[in-house]
Amino acid sequence: MPLVLLALAPAAQAQTPTPEPEPAAGKATLSVTGGLATKRTRYFAPSQEVVVRGVVKPGVRGEVLTLYAIRRGKASKQVRRAVQRRGRYEFRFKVGNPGPVRLVVKHRASDRQQAFRTRSETIQVVNWQAGQGARGAKVTLLQRGLLKLGFATPVTGYFDGLTANAVNVFRKTNGMGRDGYASTSVYAMVMRRDGAFKLRYPDSGTHGKHVEFDWSRQVLVLADHGKPYRAYHVSSGKPSTPTVFGSYRFYRKQPGTNSHGMVHSSYFIGGYAIHGYASVPNYPASHGCLRVPIPNALSIYNWIDLGDPIYTYQ
């Protein structure tokens, strides 16, 4: 019988375990919003909310980030949030007392992602106030903030009479008294971008434009597409010659100064007009017209078109 050789199968090779994936590298951006900002620094009022946002790359959803708010070298606040879709994150917190606060976001190493940290950004918490004659960044930022809210003011870094008028209108609008001084409460509202005039007739206008006069607050507002464009200090008719209330349209415009001292007049019914005047006190004092400061008269005159509606109300 012939000899048959049987080939033996080689012994099964030992399986090599699949190596665990390395944790992903990571980096993240950081940006701060809110408050009022110069090119170098962003300023907040005490107790104001700060929003910190950024994007992690690569984004690993669910990984935990920690925001550190550092004062005098020590973390005064720590907030934790998970990374969301597309690597986005957001923190919201309220700052405390005045002083510098350095913000940085960190990620502690995990099985899924390596440790990383963002660049840091320092914000300033301030308790500002200012009056006529003041100068500097805090005045510039106040003027910018008021203008964004729709209050007519120059942006010069100098607190002049027109800036005081804008502060006065802001205060009248928000029931804060009739004064041109920018108190800490005024700054706090402006830094929060709060306090714009709320229109009574937001859906009215010719090509989106109309004018409103609120007698109770002595405030004149030019409205554009449902939003207050500019609000002005005004003095209306005294009790013996009151301003009329109702809905009207501008029918005549008279440039320059007339024999009554009315400057750049826009008439809306009979002899009633919006015009510049030398005296614009904090109470009704005119013969029925709506007086505005002479430096504001031309811009108001140029903005108003014949046929634009005006609403005067209590």
C-alpha positions, 0 to 999 in steps of 0.5 A: 500500500502506498504511503499517503502523506497528509498535510497538516494545517499550520497552527492558527496564528495568534490574532493581533489586537487592534490598537486603540485610536489616538485621542484627537488633537484639538484647538479652539477659537474664542470671541467675546460679545456684549458690552461696549468695545474699543479696538483693544478692550471690551467693557461691561457694567457690573452684573452684566451678562458676558457671552463667550463663543468659539469653535473647536477643531476637530469638533468632538461632540460632548467633550467638556470645556471649562471657562475660567474667569481670572481675577488677580491671577485666581479663577473667580469663576469656572463654568463647564459646557459640552461641545455642540454640533460642528464643534461650536460652544457657548458660555454665558455668565454675569460679571461681578465688581469692577476690574479686569477679568481674563477669560480663557477656555480649556479642555482637559485631556480625555480618551477622545481628545487631547488637552488644549486651551484657547488664547485668553482675552481680558475684559474690563468691568467698569462703573462709569459715569460722565457729564458735560466736559468729560473726554476720552474713551468712556465718552466715545463709547457712550456716544456710540452706544446711544447712537446705535440705540437711535438717540441723536448724538455726535461721536467725538469723545467730548461730552458736549451739550448735544451729548447731554441732550441725547442722554436727557432723551434717553433718560426721558424715554426710560423714565429716569428723570430729565437730566443730561448726566450719564449716571452709572445706571445710564451706562449700564443700560447702554452697555446692555444695548437696552433702552431704545424708544418703543414706537407706538406706530411701528407699521406706519409710514411713507416708504417706511418713514414716519415721525412720532411725538410723545408729549408725556416724555417730550421726545421726538422720534424719526422712525424708519421701517419700524425702528427708531432712527433718531430720537431728539430732545423737544419742547412742545406747546405750553398749557395756554397754547398746547400742541395738537394731538392726532395724525397729520402729514407734512405739507410745507417746509421752510428752510432757514430762519423766519421772523419768529426765530423758527429754524428749518421748519417742517409744517404738519397742520396749520402753523404747527411745525417742527423747528429749531429754536434758541430755547428748548427747556425740559418742559412744554414752553412753545406756542404749539410747535415742536421745538428742537435744539438748533444744531439738530434742526437741519438734520431733522429738516433734511430727513422729513419729506413732504407727505410723511406722516406724524403722530402726536400723542400723550 
